[in-house]
């Protein structure tokens, strides 16, 4: 029996998306994780974005070298990210600081017709002067991603921070309800 090339082309074009949809539907439904489910939306404001920008500039960017302490609120950082991205890479970003945890959410844009909404609960820690993240929960479009995908996202985020070779050495990160304080040293040249 001879297989016609049309069937091969159709199988190659349609089988992967069909398998992807079937696999996606097998993932468990979920809502925003734990404490992240109770946060209210932050309406971005230019005043808060400018406050974060000023704090960043005075603590790190204008610092020629030496100790720094960056203190910001979730309103300020959310506003800054929302205004800086202006819906190009990320739409409706929300960053909430809860005691010991960071809740992130938003919609990833720039992927064609796909605009996935995500929710994540992240805990921060420090390795060799870099802030690193432990993603405790990652939900995309209402489905909890499996552990291997969460670990992959965590590895990509942490390696990106490390590879950026920022000219700072972070000594401590304190996440409290509504605020974060990052303490460290501004290096005179990149690592």
C-alpha positions in Angstrom: 0.0 0.0 0.0 1.3 3.4 -1.0 1.0 6.4 1.3 0.2 9.6 -0.5 2.3 12.7 0.1 -0.8 14.8 0.9 -1.5 12.6 4.0 2.1 12.9 5.2 1.9 16.7 4.8 -1.4 16.9 6.6 -0.1 14.7 9.5 3.0 16.8 9.9 1.0 20.0 9.9 -1.9 19.0 12.2 -0.7 16.2 14.4 1.7 18.4 16.6 -1.0 21.0 17.5 -3.6 18.3 18.2 -1.2 16.5 20.5 -0.3 19.8 22.2 -4.0 20.6 22.9 -4.6 17.1 24.2 -1.6 17.3 26.5 -2.6 20.8 27.7 -6.1 19.6 28.6 -4.6 16.8 30.8 -2.9 19.4 33.1 -4.8 20.1 36.3 -6.9 23.3 36.6 -5.6 25.8 39.1 -6.0 29.3 40.4 -3.4 31.7 41.7 -1.4 30.0 44.4 -2.1 30.4 48.1 -1.7 33.9 49.4 -1.3 35.2 45.8 -5.0 34.5 45.2 -6.1 37.2 47.7 -4.1 40.2 46.3 -6.0 43.0 44.7 -5.0 44.6 41.4 -2.6 47.4 41.3 -3.5 50.3 39.0 -0.2 51.6 37.5 0.5 55.3 38.1 3.2 57.5 36.6 3.9 58.9 40.1 4.8 55.4 41.5 6.9 54.6 38.4 8.9 57.8 38.8 9.3 57.0 42.5 10.8 53.5 41.7 13.0 55.0 38.9 14.3 57.7 41.3 15.0 55.1 44.0 16.9 52.8 41.5 18.9 55.7 40.2 20.0 57.1 43.6 20.7 53.6 45.1 22.4 51.9 42.2 22.7 53.7 38.8 24.3 56.9 40.1 26.3 55.1 42.7 29.9 55.0 41.5 30.7 52.2 43.9 29.9 51.3 47.4 27.0 50.1 49.6 23.4 50.6 48.6 20.0 49.9 49.9 17.1 49.8 47.4 13.6 50.1 49.0 10.5 49.9 46.9 6.9 49.0 47.1 4.8 46.7 45.0 2.8 49.7 43.7 6.0 51.4 42.5 7.6 48.3 40.9 4.3 47.3 39.2 3.9 50.8 37.8 7.4 51.0 36.6 7.2 47.6 34.8 3.8 48.5 33.3 4.9 51.8 31.9 8.3 50.5 30.7 6.9 47.6 28.8 3.7 49.4 27.7 2.1 46.1 26.8 4.8 45.2 24.3 6.3 42.2 26.1 4.0 42.0 29.0 0.5 43.2 29.4 -1.2 43.9 32.8 1.8 43.1 35.0 1.1 42.7 38.7 3.9 42.3 41.2 2.9 41.9 44.9 5.2 41.5 47.8 3.9 39.3 50.6 5.9 38.3 53.7 8.7 36.2 52.2 7.1 35.7 48.8 6.6 37.6 45.5 3.4 37.1 43.5 3.8 37.8 39.8 1.1 37.8 37.2 0.4 39.2 33.7 -0.1 38.3 30.1 2.8 37.5 27.8 2.4 39.2 24.4 4.3 39.0 21.2 3.7 35.3 20.6 1.3 35.9 17.7 -2.3 34.9 18.5 -1.2 33.2 21.7 -1.3 35.6 24.7 -1.0 33.4 27.8 -1.9 34.7 31.2 0.4 33.5 34.0 0.5 33.5 37.8 3.6 32.6 39.8 4.6 32.5 43.4 8.3 33.1 43.7 10.7 33.1 46.7 14.1 34.8 46.4 17.5 33.8 47.7 21.1 34.9 47.1 23.9 32.9 45.4 27.3 34.5 44.9 25.9 38.1 45.0 23.0 37.4 42.6 19.4 37.3 43.4 18.0 33.9 42.4 14.4 32.7 42.3 12.7 29.6 43.5 9.4 29.3 41.6 7.0 27.5 43.9 4.0 27.6 41.7 3.5 28.5 38.0 0.1 28.6 36.4 -0.5 29.4 32.8 -4.1 30.0 31.4 -5.6 28.4 34.5 -3.5 25.2 34.3 -0.8 24.2 36.8 2.4 23.5 34.9 4.3 20.3 35.7 7.4 20.4 37.9 9.8 20.0 35.0 8.4 23.1 33.2 8.5 25.1 36.5 12.1 24.1 37.0 13.0 25.0 33.4 11.4 28.5 33.8 13.3 28.9 37.1 16.6 27.8 35.5 16.2 30.2 32.6 15.4 33.1 34.9 18.3 32.4 37.2 20.8 31.9 34.4 19.6 35.1 32.8 20.3 37.1 35.9 23.7 35.4 36.4 24.6 36.0 32.7 23.7 39.7 32.9 26.8 40.2 35.1 25.2 43.2 36.7 27.7 45.5 38.5 26.1 44.8 41.9 26.7 42.4 44.7 23.5 41.6 46.6 23.9 40.8 50.3 20.3 40.6 51.5 16.8 40.6 50.2 13.9 41.3 52.6 10.4 40.8 51.3 7.6 42.1 53.5 4.0 42.8 52.9 3.9 45.5 50.2 7.6 46.2 50.1 11.0 44.8 49.3 14.5 46.0 50.5 17.6 44.9 48.6 20.9 45.6 50.3 24.3 45.2 48.7 27.3 46.8 47.1 27.5 48.7 43.8 30.7 47.5 42.1 32.8 50.0 40.3 33.0 47.7 37.3 31.0 44.6 36.1 31.8 41.2 37.5 
